[in-house]
Amino acid sequence: MIANAAELMAWIQNHLPELDEHRYHPWQAEPPVPGALVAWVQVRIRTPGRADALTSITLTAAPIHDEPAPEPPRSSSGCAH
Protein backbone atom coordinates (compact mmCIF):
# COMPACT_ATOMS: atom_id res chain seq x y z
CA MET A 1 0.00 0.00 0.00
CA ILE A 2 1.20 3.50 -0.84
CA ALA A 3 1.17 5.77 2.22
CA ASN A 4 1.86 9.25 0.81
CA ALA A 5 2.19 11.36 -2.33
CA ALA A 6 5.97 10.90 -2.57
CA GLU A 7 5.54 7.11 -2.61
CA LEU A 8 2.81 7.44 -5.24
CA MET A 9 5.05 9.55 -7.48
CA ALA A 10 7.92 7.08 -7.08
CA TRP A 11 5.59 4.17 -7.93
CA ILE A 12 4.30 5.92 -11.06
CA GLN A 13 7.84 6.77 -12.23
CA ASN A 14 9.00 3.18 -11.68
CA HIS A 15 6.08 1.73 -13.64
CA LEU A 16 5.99 4.04 -16.67
CA PRO A 17 7.51 2.58 -19.82
CA GLU A 18 11.08 3.66 -20.53
CA LEU A 19 11.29 6.34 -23.22
CA ASP A 20 13.83 6.64 -26.00
CA GLU A 21 15.18 10.09 -25.11
CA HIS A 22 16.07 10.72 -28.75
CA ARG A 23 12.49 10.08 -29.91
CA TYR A 24 10.23 11.32 -27.07
CA HIS A 25 10.01 14.20 -24.63
CA PRO A 26 9.60 13.29 -20.92
CA TRP A 27 6.22 12.21 -19.57
CA GLN A 28 3.87 15.16 -18.95
CA ALA A 29 0.28 15.60 -17.77
CA GLU A 30 -0.77 17.18 -21.07
CA PRO A 31 -3.25 16.29 -23.81
CA PRO A 32 -1.76 13.88 -26.35
CA VAL A 33 -0.52 15.06 -29.73
CA PRO A 34 -0.34 12.87 -32.85
CA GLY A 35 2.32 10.21 -32.39
CA ALA A 36 2.53 10.60 -28.59
CA LEU A 37 2.77 7.70 -26.17
CA VAL A 38 -0.05 7.70 -23.60
CA ALA A 39 -0.11 6.17 -20.11
CA TRP A 40 -3.27 6.09 -18.01
CA VAL A 41 -2.82 5.69 -14.24
CA GLN A 42 -5.86 4.89 -12.13
CA VAL A 43 -5.68 5.44 -8.36
CA ARG A 44 -8.11 4.14 -5.74
CA ILE A 45 -8.03 6.05 -2.46
CA ARG A 46 -9.17 4.10 0.59
CA THR A 47 -9.96 5.95 3.81
CA PRO A 48 -11.43 4.17 6.85
CA GLY A 49 -15.09 5.08 7.31
CA ARG A 50 -15.47 6.54 3.80
CA ALA A 51 -16.36 5.20 0.40
CA ASP A 52 -13.42 4.53 -1.90
CA ALA A 53 -12.53 7.40 -4.21
CA LEU A 54 -11.25 6.74 -7.71
CA THR A 55 -9.21 9.13 -9.81
CA SER A 56 -7.04 8.84 -12.90
CA ILE A 57 -4.07 10.62 -14.41
CA THR A 58 -3.29 10.64 -18.12
CA LEU A 59 0.37 11.15 -18.99
CA THR A 60 1.75 11.68 -22.47
CA ALA A 61 5.20 11.65 -24.04
CA ALA A 62 5.22 13.76 -27.19
CA PRO A 63 7.47 12.78 -30.06
CA ILE A 64 10.55 14.92 -30.73
CA HIS A 65 10.51 16.57 -34.12
CA ASP A 66 14.02 17.73 -34.97
CA GLU A 67 13.18 19.05 -38.40
CA PRO A 68 10.09 20.82 -39.70
CA ALA A 69 7.99 18.89 -42.18
CA PRO A 70 9.23 19.41 -45.74
CA GLU A 71 7.25 21.75 -47.96
CA PRO A 72 5.41 20.10 -50.83
CA PRO A 73 7.10 20.45 -54.22
CA ARG A 74 5.95 23.39 -56.31
CA SER A 75 4.55 22.62 -59.70
CA SER A 76 6.22 24.29 -62.64
CA SER A 77 4.11 25.97 -65.27
CA GLY A 78 6.47 24.92 -68.04
CA CYS A 79 7.02 28.53 -69.10
CA ALA A 80 10.54 29.86 -69.44
CA HIS A 81 11.13 33.46 -68.39
PDB file of N, CA, C and O in Angstrom, chain B, residues numbered from 101:
ATOM      1  N   MET B 101       0.839  -1.171   0.000  1.00  0.00           N
ATOM      2  CA  MET B 101       0.000   0.000   0.000  1.00  0.00           C
ATOM      3  C   MET B 101       0.888   1.239   0.000  1.00  0.00           C
ATOM      4  O   MET B 101       1.926   1.275   0.660  1.00  0.00           O
ATOM      5  N   ILE B 102       0.470   2.240  -0.740  1.00  0.00           N
ATOM      6  CA  ILE B 102       1.198   3.502  -0.836  1.00  0.00           C
ATOM      7  C   ILE B 102       0.671   4.433   0.245  1.00  0.00           C
ATOM      8  O   ILE B 102      -0.538   4.637   0.358  1.00  0.00           O
ATOM      9  N   ALA B 103       1.581   5.002   1.047  1.00  0.00           N
ATOM     10  CA  ALA B 103       1.172   5.773   2.218  1.00  0.00           C
ATOM     11  C   ALA B 103       1.140   7.284   2.015  1.00  0.00           C
ATOM     12  O   ALA B 103       0.484   7.992   2.778  1.00  0.00           O
ATOM     13  N   ASN B 104       1.844   7.794   0.990  1.00  0.00           N
ATOM     14  CA  ASN B 104       1.858   9.245   0.815  1.00  0.00           C
ATOM     15  C   ASN B 104       2.129   9.605  -0.649  1.00  0.00           C
ATOM     16  O   ASN B 104       2.407   8.734  -1.474  1.00  0.00           O
ATOM     17  N   ALA B 105       2.044  10.893  -0.952  1.00  0.00           N
ATOM     18  CA  ALA B 105       2.189  11.364  -2.332  1.00  0.00           C
ATOM     19  C   ALA B 105       3.578  11.072  -2.906  1.00  0.00           C
ATOM     20  O   ALA B 105       3.703  10.756  -4.089  1.00  0.00           O
ATOM     21  N   ALA B 106       4.611  11.176  -2.084  1.00  0.00           N
ATOM     22  CA  ALA B 106       5.970  10.896  -2.572  1.00  0.00           C
ATOM     23  C   ALA B 106       6.097   9.434  -3.003  1.00  0.00           C
ATOM     24  O   ALA B 106       6.715   9.142  -4.027  1.00  0.00           O
ATOM     25  N   GLU B 107       5.518   8.521  -2.232  1.00  0.00           N
ATOM     26  CA  GLU B 107       5.539   7.105  -2.607  1.00  0.00           C
ATOM     27  C   GLU B 107       4.736   6.866  -3.878  1.00  0.00           C
ATOM     28  O   GLU B 107       5.123   6.053  -4.718  1.00  0.00           O
ATOM     29  N   LEU B 108       3.613   7.575  -4.019  1.00  0.00           N
ATOM     30  CA  LEU B 108       2.806   7.438  -5.236  1.00  0.00           C
ATOM     31  C   LEU B 108       3.593   7.906  -6.460  1.00  0.00           C
ATOM     32  O   LEU B 108       3.594   7.228  -7.487  1.00  0.00           O
ATOM     33  N   MET B 109       4.257   9.048  -6.363  1.00  0.00           N
ATOM     34  CA  MET B 109       5.054   9.551  -7.484  1.00  0.00           C
ATOM     35  C   MET B 109       6.176   8.579  -7.831  1.00  0.00           C
ATOM     36  O   MET B 109       6.429   8.324  -9.008  1.00  0.00           O
ATOM     37  N   ALA B 110       6.844   8.040  -6.830  1.00  0.00           N
ATOM     38  CA  ALA B 110       7.923   7.076  -7.082  1.00  0.00           C
ATOM     39  C   ALA B 110       7.370   5.830  -7.763  1.00  0.00           C
ATOM     40  O   ALA B 110       8.000   5.298  -8.676  1.00  0.00           O
ATOM     41  N   TRP B 111       6.192   5.353  -7.329  1.00  0.00           N
ATOM     42  CA  TRP B 111       5.588   4.166  -7.925  1.00  0.00           C
ATOM     43  C   TRP B 111       5.253   4.423  -9.391  1.00  0.00           C
ATOM     44  O   TRP B 111       5.527   3.587 -10.252  1.00  0.00           O
ATOM     45  N   ILE B 112       4.656   5.587  -9.671  1.00  0.00           N
ATOM     46  CA  ILE B 112       4.301   5.917 -11.063  1.00  0.00           C
ATOM     47  C   ILE B 112       5.565   5.964 -11.914  1.00  0.00           C
ATOM     48  O   ILE B 112       5.602   5.367 -12.991  1.00  0.00           O
ATOM     49  N   GLN B 113       6.600   6.660 -11.452  1.00  0.00           N
ATOM     50  CA  GLN B 113       7.839   6.774 -12.226  1.00  0.00           C
ATOM     51  C   GLN B 113       8.469   5.405 -12.482  1.00  0.00           C
ATOM     52  O   GLN B 113       9.004   5.169 -13.566  1.00  0.00           O
ATOM     53  N   ASN B 114       8.416   4.513 -11.515  1.00  0.00           N
ATOM     54  CA  ASN B 114       9.000   3.176 -11.684  1.00  0.00           C
ATOM     55  C   ASN B 114       8.199   2.293 -12.630  1.00  0.00           C
ATOM     56  O   ASN B 114       8.743   1.338 -13.185  1.00  0.00           O
ATOM     57  N   HIS B 115       6.933   2.588 -12.822  1.00  0.00           N
ATOM     58  CA  HIS B 115       6.084   1.730 -13.640  1.00  0.00           C
ATOM     59  C   HIS B 115       5.769   2.281 -15.027  1.00  0.00           C
ATOM     60  O   HIS B 115       5.156   1.583 -15.835  1.00  0.00           O
ATOM     61  N   LEU B 116       6.173   3.513 -15.323  1.00  0.00           N
ATOM     62  CA  LEU B 116       5.986   4.044 -16.669  1.00  0.00           C
ATOM     63  C   LEU B 116       6.971   3.368 -17.615  1.00  0.00           C
ATOM     64  O   LEU B 116       8.091   3.048 -17.218  1.00  0.00           O
ATOM     65  N   PRO B 117       6.565   3.151 -18.854  1.00  0.00           N
ATOM     66  CA  PRO B 117       7.509   2.581 -19.821  1.00  0.00           C
ATOM     67  C   PRO B 117       8.721   3.495 -20.014  1.00  0.00           C
ATOM     68  O   PRO B 117       8.600   4.719 -19.966  1.00  0.00           O
ATOM     69  N   GLU B 118       9.878   2.890 -20.230  1.00  0.00           N
ATOM     70  CA  GLU B 118      11.081   3.663 -20.528  1.00  0.00           C
ATOM     71  C   GLU B 118      10.898   4.357 -21.872  1.00  0.00           C
ATOM     72  O   GLU B 118      10.316   3.791 -22.797  1.00  0.00           O
ATOM     73  N   LEU B 119      11.397   5.577 -21.972  1.00  0.00           N
ATOM     74  CA  LEU B 119      11.295   6.340 -23.217  1.00  0.00           C
ATOM     75  C   LEU B 119      12.648   6.410 -23.902  1.00  0.00           C
ATOM     76  O   LEU B 119      13.685   6.499 -23.245  1.00  0.00           O
ATOM     77  N   ASP B 120      12.630   6.371 -25.222  1.00  0.00           N
ATOM     78  CA  ASP B 120      13.833   6.638 -26.001  1.00  0.00           C
ATOM     79  C   ASP B 120      14.006   8.156 -25.997  1.00  0.00           C
ATOM     80  O   ASP B 120      13.235   8.870 -26.639  1.00  0.00           O
ATOM     81  N   GLU B 121      15.010   8.649 -25.279  1.00  0.00           N
ATOM     82  CA  GLU B 121      15.178  10.091 -25.105  1.00  0.00           C
ATOM     83  C   GLU B 121      15.476  10.827 -26.403  1.00  0.00           C
ATOM     84  O   GLU B 121      15.396  12.055 -26.447  1.00  0.00           O
ATOM     85  N   HIS B 122      15.817  10.099 -27.455  1.00  0.00           N
ATOM     86  CA  HIS B 122      16.065  10.721 -28.751  1.00  0.00           C
ATOM     87  C   HIS B 122      14.789  10.804 -29.586  1.00  0.00           C
ATOM     88  O   HIS B 122      14.752  11.489 -30.608  1.00  0.00           O
ATOM     89  N   ARG B 123      13.741  10.099 -29.143  1.00  0.00           N
ATOM     90  CA  ARG B 123      12.487  10.083 -29.911  1.00  0.00           C
ATOM     91  C   ARG B 123      11.317  10.740 -29.188  1.00  0.00           C
ATOM     92  O   ARG B 123      10.367  11.185 -29.832  1.00  0.00           O
ATOM     93  N   TYR B 124      11.374  10.806 -27.841  1.00  0.00           N
ATOM     94  CA  TYR B 124      10.230  11.316 -27.068  1.00  0.00           C
ATOM     95  C   TYR B 124      10.671  12.280 -25.982  1.00  0.00           C
ATOM     96  O   TYR B 124      11.721  12.111 -25.361  1.00  0.00           O
ATOM     97  N   HIS B 125       9.840  13.301 -25.767  1.00  0.00           N
ATOM     98  CA  HIS B 125      10.014  14.204 -24.627  1.00  0.00           C
ATOM     99  C   HIS B 125       9.623  13.448 -23.361  1.00  0.00           C
ATOM    100  O   HIS B 125       8.988  12.397 -23.451  1.00  0.00           O
ATOM    101  N   PRO B 126       9.987  13.959 -22.177  1.00  0.00           N
ATOM    102  CA  PRO B 126       9.600  13.294 -20.920  1.00  0.00           C
ATOM    103  C   PRO B 126       8.078  13.237 -20.746  1.00  0.00           C
ATOM    104  O   PRO B 126       7.334  13.986 -21.380  1.00  0.00           O
ATOM    105  N   TRP B 127       7.643  12.337 -19.879  1.00  0.00           N
ATOM    106  CA  TRP B 127       6.216  12.208 -19.569  1.00  0.00           C
ATOM    107  C   TRP B 127       5.703  13.514 -18.979  1.00  0.00           C
ATOM    108  O   TRP B 127       6.360  14.126 -18.136  1.00  0.00           O
ATOM    109  N   GLN B 128       4.514  13.940 -19.432  1.00  0.00           N
ATOM    110  CA  GLN B 128       3.866  15.160 -18.955  1.00  0.00           C
ATOM    111  C   GLN B 128       2.375  14.903 -18.779  1.00  0.00           C
ATOM    112  O   GLN B 128       1.817  14.010 -19.417  1.00  0.00           O
ATOM    113  N   ALA B 129       1.736  15.675 -17.925  1.00  0.00           N
ATOM    114  CA  ALA B 129       0.278  15.596 -17.775  1.00  0.00           C
ATOM    115  C   ALA B 129      -0.340  16.612 -18.727  1.00  0.00           C
ATOM    116  O   ALA B 129      -0.862  17.644 -18.307  1.00  0.00           O
ATOM    117  N   GLU B 130      -0.269  16.299 -20.020  1.00  0.00           N
ATOM    118  CA  GLU B 130      -0.766  17.181 -21.072  1.00  0.00           C
ATOM    119  C   GLU B 130      -1.588  16.364 -22.054  1.00  0.00           C
ATOM    120  O   GLU B 130      -1.411  15.149 -22.152  1.00  0.00           O
ATOM    121  N   PRO B 131      -2.494  17.026 -22.791  1.00  0.00           N
ATOM    122  CA  PRO B 131      -3.254  16.293 -23.805  1.00  0.00           C
ATOM    123  C   PRO B 131      -2.316  15.686 -24.852  1.00  0.00           C
ATOM    124  O   PRO B 131      -1.301  16.292 -25.192  1.00  0.00           O
ATOM    125  N   PRO B 132      -2.640  14.513 -25.358  1.00  0.00           N
ATOM    126  CA  PRO B 132      -1.761  13.881 -26.345  1.00  0.00           C
ATOM    127  C   PRO B 132      -1.778  14.612 -27.683  1.00  0.00           C
ATOM    128  O   PRO B 132      -2.781  15.207 -28.076  1.00  0.00           O
ATOM    129  N   VAL B 133      -0.651  14.552 -28.361  1.00  0.00           N
ATOM    130  CA  VAL B 133      -0.516  15.061 -29.725  1.00  0.00           C
ATOM    131  C   VAL B 133      -0.342  13.856 -30.639  1.00  0.00           C
ATOM    132  O   VAL B 133      -0.029  12.769 -30.155  1.00  0.00           O
ATOM    133  N   PRO B 134      -0.535  14.015 -31.948  1.00  0.00           N
ATOM    134  CA  PRO B 134      -0.338  12.872 -32.847  1.00  0.00           C
ATOM    135  C   PRO B 134       1.045  12.252 -32.665  1.00  0.00           C
ATOM    136  O   PRO B 134       2.054  12.956 -32.645  1.00  0.00           O
ATOM    137  N   GLY B 135       1.078  10.948 -32.536  1.00  0.00           N
ATOM    138  CA  GLY B 135       2.325  10.209 -32.393  1.00  0.00           C
ATOM    139  C   GLY B 135       2.817  10.080 -30.957  1.00  0.00           C
ATOM    140  O   GLY B 135       3.854   9.462 -30.718  1.00  0.00           O
ATOM    141  N   ALA B 136       2.094  10.652 -29.995  1.00  0.00           N
ATOM    142  CA  ALA B 136       2.527  10.596 -28.593  1.00  0.00           C
ATOM    143  C   ALA B 136       2.248   9.229 -27.989  1.00  0.00           C
ATOM    144  O   ALA B 136       1.334   8.520 -28.411  1.00  0.00           O
ATOM    145  N   LEU B 137       3.052   8.875 -26.995  1.00  0.00           N
ATOM    146  CA  LEU B 137       2.767   7.704 -26.168  1.00  0.00           C
ATOM    147  C   LEU B 137       1.848   8.170 -25.043  1.00  0.00           C
ATOM    148  O   LEU B 137       1.987   9.291 -24.552  1.00  0.00           O
ATOM    149  N   VAL B 138       0.913   7.320 -24.635  1.00  0.00           N
ATOM    150  CA  VAL B 138      -0.046   7.697 -23.599  1.00  0.00           C
ATOM    151  C   VAL B 138      -0.055   6.623 -22.517  1.00  0.00           C
ATOM    152  O   VAL B 138      -0.114   5.428 -22.809  1.00  0.00           O
ATOM    153  N   ALA B 139       0.005   7.069 -21.258  1.00  0.00           N
ATOM    154  CA  ALA B 139      -0.108   6.167 -20.113  1.00  0.00           C
ATOM    155  C   ALA B 139      -1.267   6.662 -19.252  1.00  0.00           C
ATOM    156  O   ALA B 139      -1.377   7.856 -18.970  1.00  0.00           O
ATOM    157  N   TRP B 140      -2.123   5.741 -18.840  1.00  0.00           N
ATOM    158  CA  TRP B 140      -3.268   6.087 -18.007  1.00  0.00           C
ATOM    159  C   TRP B 140      -3.074   5.413 -16.666  1.00  0.00           C
ATOM    160  O   TRP B 140      -2.968   4.188 -16.592  1.00  0.00           O
ATOM    161  N   VAL B 141      -3.026   6.207 -15.600  1.00  0.00           N
ATOM    162  CA  VAL B 141      -2.817   5.693 -14.245  1.00  0.00           C
ATOM    163  C   VAL B 141      -4.111   5.892 -13.467  1.00  0.00           C
ATOM    164  O   VAL B 141      -4.623   7.008 -13.371  1.00  0.00           O
ATOM    165  N   GLN B 142      -4.627   4.817 -12.922  1.00  0.00           N
ATOM    166  CA  GLN B 142      -5.858   4.889 -12.128  1.00  0.00           C
ATOM    167  C   GLN B 142      -5.498   4.652 -10.662  1.00  0.00           C
ATOM    168  O   GLN B 142      -4.779   3.707 -10.338  1.00  0.00           O
ATOM    169  N   VAL B 143      -6.005   5.516  -9.779  1.00  0.00           N
ATOM    170  CA  VAL B 143      -5.680   5.441  -8.358  1.00  0.00           C
ATOM    171  C   VAL B 143      -6.970   5.301  -7.551  1.00  0.00           C
ATOM    172  O   VAL B 143      -7.915   6.070  -7.730  1.00  0.00           O
ATOM    173  N   ARG B 144      -6.994   4.314  -6.668  1.00  0.00           N
ATOM    174  CA  ARG B 144      -8.115   4.139  -5.743  1.00  0.00           C
ATOM    175  C   ARG B 144      -7.634   4.586  -4.367  1.00  0.00           C
ATOM    176  O   ARG B 144      -6.615   4.113  -3.864  1.00  0.00           O
ATOM    177  N   ILE B 145      -8.390   5.510  -3.767  1.00  0.00           N
ATOM    178  CA  ILE B 145      -8.029   6.054  -2.460  1.00  0.00           C
ATOM    179  C   ILE B 145      -8.972   5.446  -1.421  1.00  0.00           C
ATOM    180  O   ILE B 145     -10.190   5.606  -1.494  1.00  0.00           O
ATOM    181  N   ARG B 146      -8.382   4.752  -0.462  1.00  0.00           N
ATOM    182  CA  ARG B 146      -9.167   4.095   0.594  1.00  0.00           C
ATOM    183  C   ARG B 146      -8.931   4.813   1.908  1.00  0.00           C
ATOM    184  O   ARG B 146      -7.792   4.949   2.357  1.00  0.00           O
ATOM    185  N   THR B 147     -10.013   5.272   2.524  1.00  0.00           N
ATOM    186  CA  THR B 147      -9.963   5.954   3.808  1.00  0.00           C
ATOM    187  C   THR B 147     -10.949   5.253   4.733  1.00  0.00           C
ATOM    188  O   THR B 147     -12.113   5.082   4.370  1.00  0.00           O
ATOM    189  N   PRO B 148     -10.504   4.839   5.931  1.00  0.00           N
ATOM    190  CA  PRO B 148     -11.434   4.175   6.850  1.00  0.00           C
ATOM    191  C   PRO B 148     -12.681   5.033   7.108  1.00  0.00           C
ATOM    192  O   PRO B 148     -12.584   6.235   7.356  1.00  0.00           O
ATOM    193  N   GLY B 149     -13.834   4.396   7.046  1.00  0.00           N
ATOM    194  CA  GLY B 149     -15.090   5.083   7.311  1.00  0.00           C
ATOM    195  C   GLY B 149     -15.646   5.868   6.145  1.00  0.00           C
ATOM    196  O   GLY B 149     -16.675   6.527   6.290  1.00  0.00           O
ATOM    197  N   ARG B 150     -14.996   5.819   4.984  1.00  0.00           N
ATOM    198  CA  ARG B 150     -15.472   6.544   3.796  1.00  0.00           C
ATOM    199  C   ARG B 150     -15.506   5.604   2.599  1.00  0.00           C
ATOM    200  O   ARG B 150     -14.800   4.597   2.553  1.00  0.00           O
ATOM    201  N   ALA B 151     -16.330   5.953   1.650  1.00  0.00           N
ATOM    202  CA  ALA B 151     -16.364   5.198   0.399  1.00  0.00           C
ATOM    203  C   ALA B 151     -15.053   5.419  -0.356  1.00  0.00           C
ATOM    204  O   ALA B 151     -14.452   6.490  -0.277  1.00  0.00           O
ATOM    205  N   ASP B 152     -14.622   4.396  -1.085  1.00  0.00           N
ATOM    206  CA  ASP B 152     -13.417   4.534  -1.895  1.00  0.00           C
ATOM    207  C   ASP B 152     -13.598   5.657  -2.918  1.00  0.00           C
ATOM    208  O   ASP B 152     -14.688   5.850  -3.457  1.00  0.00           O
ATOM    209  N   ALA B 153     -12.540   6.378  -3.169  1.00  0.00           N
ATOM    210  CA  ALA B 153     -12.526   7.404  -4.209  1.00  0.00           C
ATOM    211  C   ALA B 153     -11.630   6.896  -5.334  1.00  0.00           C
ATOM    212  O   ALA B 153     -10.616   6.243  -5.087  1.00  0.00           O
ATOM    213  N   LEU B 154     -12.007   7.195  -6.548  1.00  0.00           N
ATOM    214  CA  LEU B 154     -11.254   6.743  -7.713  1.00  0.00           C
ATOM    215  C   LEU B 154     -10.898   7.956  -8.565  1.00  0.00           C
ATOM    216  O   LEU B 154     -11.756   8.784  -8.870  1.00  0.00           O
ATOM    217  N   THR B 155      -9.638   8.051  -8.942  1.00  0.00           N
ATOM    218  CA  THR B 155      -9.206   9.132  -9.814  1.00  0.00           C
ATOM    219  C   THR B 155      -8.239   8.558 -10.852  1.00  0.00           C
ATOM    220  O   THR B 155      -7.733   7.448 -10.690  1.00  0.00           O
ATOM    221  N   SER B 156      -7.992   9.307 -11.895  1.00  0.00           N
ATOM    222  CA  SER B 156      -7.042   8.841 -12.899  1.00  0.00           C
ATOM    223  C   SER B 156      -6.186  10.009 -13.377  1.00  0.00           C
ATOM    224  O   SER B 156      -6.570  11.175 -13.284  1.00  0.00           O
ATOM    225  N   ILE B 157      -5.024   9.652 -13.888  1.00  0.00           N
ATOM    226  CA  ILE B 157      -4.070  10.623 -14.412  1.00  0.00           C
ATOM    227  C   ILE B 157      -3.669  10.121 -15.804  1.00  0.00           C
ATOM    228  O   ILE B 157      -3.294   8.960 -15.966  1.00  0.00           O
ATOM    229  N   THR B 158      -3.748  10.990 -16.789  1.00  0.00           N
ATOM    230  CA  THR B 158      -3.292  10.636 -18.124  1.00  0.00           C
ATOM    231  C   THR B 158      -1.978  11.360 -18.383  1.00  0.00           C
ATOM    232  O   THR B 158      -1.902  12.585 -18.293  1.00  0.00           O
ATOM    233  N   LEU B 159      -0.949  10.589 -18.705  1.00  0.00           N
ATOM    234  CA  LEU B 159       0.369  11.149 -18.992  1.00  0.00           C
ATOM    235  C   LEU B 159       0.707  10.895 -20.452  1.00  0.00           C
ATOM    236  O   LEU B 159       0.370   9.845 -20.999  1.00  0.00           O
ATOM    237  N   THR B 160       1.365  11.845 -21.075  1.00  0.00           N
ATOM    238  CA  THR B 160       1.751  11.682 -22.470  1.00  0.00           C
ATOM    239  C   THR B 160       3.228  12.007 -22.651  1.00  0.00           C
ATOM    240  O   THR B 160       3.801  12.813 -21.917  1.00  0.00           O
ATOM    241  N   ALA B 161       3.823  11.369 -23.632  1.00  0.00           N
ATOM    242  CA  ALA B 161       5.201  11.652 -24.035  1.00  0.00           C
ATOM    243  C   ALA B 161       5.153  12.010 -25.516  1.00  0.00           C
ATOM    244  O   ALA B 161       4.973  11.139 -26.368  1.00  0.00           O
ATOM    245  N   ALA B 162       5.314  13.275 -25.811  1.00  0.00           N
ATOM    246  CA  ALA B 162       5.222  13.758 -27.187  1.00  0.00           C
ATOM    247  C   ALA B 162       6.466  13.373 -27.972  1.00  0.00           C
ATOM    248  O   ALA B 162       7.566  13.337 -27.421  1.00  0.00           O
ATOM    249  N   PRO B 163       6.296  13.086 -29.252  1.00  0.00           N
ATOM    250  CA  PRO B 163       7.473  12.781 -30.064  1.00  0.00           C
ATOM    251  C   PRO B 163       8.328  14.028 -30.277  1.00  0.00           C
ATOM    252  O   PRO B 163       7.817  15.148 -30.290  1.00  0.00           O
ATOM    253  N   ILE B 164       9.623  13.822 -30.441  1.00  0.00           N
ATOM    254  CA  ILE B 164      10.548  14.915 -30.727  1.00  0.00           C
ATOM    255  C   ILE B 164      10.616  15.067 -32.237  1.00  0.00           C
ATOM    256  O   ILE B 164      10.844  14.100 -32.964  1.00  0.00           O
ATOM    257  N   HIS B 165      10.416  16.278 -32.690  1.00  0.00           N
ATOM    258  CA  HIS B 165      10.506  16.574 -34.120  1.00  0.00           C
ATOM    259  C   HIS B 165      11.699  17.500 -34.312  1.00  0.00           C
ATOM    260  O   HIS B 165      11.620  18.695 -34.028  1.00  0.00           O
ATOM    261  N   ASP B 166      12.801  16.943 -34.796  1.00  0.00           N
ATOM    262  CA  ASP B 166      14.016  17.735 -34.972  1.00  0.00           C
ATOM    263  C   ASP B 166      13.935  18.681 -36.162  1.00  0.00           C
ATOM    264  O   ASP B 166      14.501  19.773 -36.139  1.00  0.00           O
ATOM    265  N   GLU B 167      13.230  18.254 -37.192  1.00  0.00           N
ATOM    266  CA  GLU B 167      13.175  19.055 -38.405  1.00  0.00           C
ATOM    267  C   GLU B 167      11.725  19.348 -38.743  1.00  0.00           C
ATOM    268  O   GLU B 167      10.856  18.503 -38.531  1.00  0.00           O
ATOM    269  N   PRO B 168      11.454  20.546 -39.271  1.00  0.00           N
ATOM    270  CA  PRO B 168      10.085  20.819 -39.695  1.00  0.00           C
ATOM    271  C   PRO B 168       9.714  19.939 -40.882  1.00  0.00           C
ATOM    272  O   PRO B 168      10.587  19.488 -41.624  1.00  0.00           O
ATOM    273  N   ALA B 169       8.452  19.704 -41.056  1.00  0.00           N
ATOM    274  CA  ALA B 169       7.990  18.889 -42.182  1.00  0.00           C
ATOM    275  C   ALA B 169       8.388  19.567 -43.490  1.00  0.00           C
ATOM    276  O   ALA B 169       8.299  20.790 -43.604  1.00  0.00           O
ATOM    277  N   PRO B 170       8.825  18.786 -44.475  1.00  0.00           N
ATOM    278  CA  PRO B 170       9.230  19.405 -45.741  1.00  0.00           C
ATOM    279  C   PRO B 170       8.031  20.019 -46.452  1.00  0.00           C
ATOM    280  O   PRO B 170       6.904  19.537 -46.345  1.00  0.00           O
ATOM    281  N   GLU B 171       8.312  21.111 -47.189  1.00  0.00           N
ATOM    282  CA  GLU B 171       7.250  21.752 -47.959  1.00  0.00           C
ATOM    283  C   GLU B 171       6.969  20.898 -49.191  1.00  0.00           C
ATOM    284  O   GLU B 171       7.877  20.274 -49.740  1.00  0.00           O
ATOM    285  N   PRO B 172       5.707  20.871 -49.624  1.00  0.00           N
ATOM    286  CA  PRO B 172       5.407  20.097 -50.828  1.00  0.00           C
ATOM    287  C   PRO B 172       6.087  20.727 -52.037  1.00  0.00           C
ATOM    288  O   PRO B 172       6.296  21.940 -52.075  1.00  0.00           O
ATOM    289  N   PRO B 173       6.437  19.895 -53.035  1.00  0.00           N
ATOM    290  CA  PRO B 173       7.098  20.451 -54.221  1.00  0.00           C
ATOM    291  C   PRO B 173       6.159  21.400 -54.965  1.00  0.00           C
ATOM    292  O   PRO B 173       4.948  21.187 -55.020  1.00  0.00           O
ATOM    293  N   ARG B 174       6.743  22.440 -55.530  1.00  0.00           N
ATOM    294  CA  ARG B 174       5.953  23.391 -56.314  1.00  0.00           C
ATOM    295  C   ARG B 174       5.865  22.884 -57.742  1.00  0.00           C
ATOM    296  O   ARG B 174       6.828  22.360 -58.302  1.00  0.00           O
ATOM    297  N   SER B 175       4.704  23.052 -58.303  1.00  0.00           N
ATOM    298  CA  SER B 175       4.554  22.622 -59.697  1.00  0.00           C
ATOM    299  C   SER B 175       5.080  23.713 -60.611  1.00  0.00           C
ATOM    300  O   SER B 175       4.918  24.902 -60.338  1.00  0.00           O
ATOM    301  N   SER B 176       5.707  23.298 -61.689  1.00  0.00           N
ATOM    302  CA  SER B 176       6.222  24.292 -62.641  1.00  0.00           C
ATOM    303  C   SER B 176       5.180  24.471 -63.731  1.00  0.00           C
ATOM    304  O   SER B 176       4.477  23.531 -64.103  1.00  0.00           O
ATOM    305  N   SER B 177       5.097  25.678 -64.226  1.00  0.00           N
ATOM    306  CA  SER B 177       4.105  25.968 -65.269  1.00  0.00           C
ATOM    307  C   SER B 177       4.617  25.587 -66.650  1.00  0.00           C
ATOM    308  O   SER B 177       3.850  25.564 -67.613  1.00  0.00           O
ATOM    309  N   GLY B 178       5.902  25.290 -66.753  1.00  0.00           N
ATOM    310  CA  GLY B 178       6.470  24.920 -68.040  1.00  0.00           C
ATOM    311  C   GLY B 178       6.859  26.129 -68.880  1.00  0.00           C
ATOM    312  O   GLY B 178       7.331  25.968 -70.005  1.00  0.00           O
ATOM    313  N   CYS B 179       6.674  27.318 -68.364  1.00  0.00           N
ATOM    314  CA  CYS B 179       7.023  28.528 -69.096  1.00  0.00           C
ATOM    315  C   CYS B 179       8.421  28.979 -68.725  1.00  0.00           C
ATOM    316  O   CYS B 179       8.777  28.991 -67.547  1.00  0.00           O
ATOM    317  N   ALA B 180       9.205  29.344 -69.697  1.00  0.00           N
ATOM    318  CA  ALA B 180      10.539  29.859 -69.443  1.00  0.00           C
ATOM    319  C   ALA B 180      10.466  31.371 -69.416  1.00  0.00           C
ATOM    320  O   ALA B 180       9.787  31.967 -70.251  1.00  0.00           O
ATOM    321  N   HIS B 181      11.139  31.997 -68.490  1.00  0.00           N
ATOM    322  CA  HIS B 181      11.129  33.461 -68.394  1.00  0.00           C
ATOM    323  C   HIS B 181      12.449  34.012 -68.793  1.00  0.00           C
ATOM    324  O   HIS B 181      12.640  35.228 -68.779  1.00  0.00           O
TER     325      HIS B 181
END
